[in-house]
Amino acid sequence: MFYKQNSFSGRVSPTEAAAAYQPQGLGPAKEVKAGPVIEALAMTNSAASSATSEIRKWQEFFQKTKAPVYLAGGTRDVAIFRGLSVVVGVGIGYTFYNMYLMATGQLKKKERS
């Protein structure tokens, strides 16, 4: 015996095998046509050689310095790194402070009036 749910009433009723395995909302598969293929333009030799020389220049710059990559740019990079380290440290400290307040029950929700 095969059963199928009626989409209108929501009740389950007996049906034939072919109808039980054919969902009402689905029809035969439709063929999907592929869209146009867009090919990337190849780089010209002059553009490729200039990009290669630029990469080589930066590789040599970072290999010469003994400092980590995030500090190799000079005083500006050092200032940015230290500033962000301070901001992260303050954020972590504030997080632990709020966790302490919640654990001790000192942090209460404000009552709405």
C-alpha positions in Angstrom: 0.0 0.0 0.0 1.3 3.5 -0.9 0.3 6.8 0.8 0.6 10.4 -0.3 -0.1 13.6 1.6 -2.8 15.8 0.1 -1.4 19.2 -0.5 -4.8 20.9 -0.1 -6.2 19.2 3.0 -2.9 17.9 4.5 -4.3 14.5 5.1 -2.6 11.2 4.1 -4.6 9.1 1.7 -3.9 5.8 -0.1 -2.6 6.2 -3.7 -0.9 4.3 -6.4 2.9 3.6 -6.4 3.6 6.0 -9.3 1.8 8.9 -7.6 3.4 8.3 -4.2 6.9 8.8 -5.7 6.1 11.9 -7.7 6.1 15.0 -5.6 3.4 17.5 -6.8 5.6 20.5 -6.9 8.3 19.0 -9.0 8.2 18.5 -12.7 10.6 17.1 -15.2 14.1 18.5 -15.1 14.7 21.6 -17.3 17.8 22.0 -19.3 19.9 24.9 -18.2 22.0 26.6 -20.9 25.4 27.8 -19.9 26.1 31.6 -20.2 28.8 33.0 -22.4 32.4 32.3 -21.5 34.5 35.3 -20.7 38.2 34.9 -21.1 40.7 37.0 -19.2 43.0 39.1 -21.3 46.6 38.0 -21.3 49.2 40.4 -19.9 51.5 42.0 -22.5 55.2 41.3 -22.2 56.0 44.8 -20.9 53.3 44.6 -18.2 54.5 41.1 -17.1 58.1 42.2 -16.9 57.3 45.3 -14.9 55.2 43.3 -12.5 58.0 40.7 -12.2 60.6 43.4 -11.5 58.3 45.1 -8.9 57.9 41.7 -7.1 61.6 41.1 -7.2 62.3 44.5 -5.8 60.0 43.9 -2.8 61.4 40.4 -2.2 65.0 41.8 -2.1 63.8 44.6 0.3 62.2 42.2 2.8 65.1 39.7 2.6 67.7 42.4 3.5 66.0 43.5 6.7 66.3 41.4 9.8 63.0 42.8 11.2 59.7 40.9 10.9 57.7 41.7 7.8 55.1 43.7 9.8 57.8 46.0 11.1 60.1 46.2 8.1 58.5 49.4 6.8 60.1 51.6 9.3 58.9 53.8 12.2 55.4 54.2 10.7 54.9 50.4 10.8 56.3 50.2 14.3 53.9 52.9 15.5 50.9 51.2 13.9 51.9 47.8 15.4 52.4 49.2 18.9 49.2 51.2 18.8 47.1 48.2 17.7 48.8 46.1 20.4 47.7 48.6 23.0 44.1 48.7 21.6 43.9 44.9 21.7 45.3 44.8 25.2 42.8 47.3 26.5 40.0 45.4 24.8 41.0 42.1 26.4 41.3 43.8 29.8 37.9 45.4 29.5 36.4 42.0 28.5 37.9 40.3 31.6 36.7 43.2 33.8 33.1 42.8 32.5 33.3 39.1 33.0 34.4 39.7 36.6 31.5 42.1 37.2 29.0 39.5 35.8 30.5 36.7 37.9 30.2 38.7 41.1 26.7 40.0 40.4 27.7 43.7 40.3 26.6 44.1 36.7 22.8 44.4 36.6 20.5 45.1 33.7 19.0 48.5 33.8 15.2 48.4 34.5 13.0 50.0 31.9 10.3 52.3 33.2 
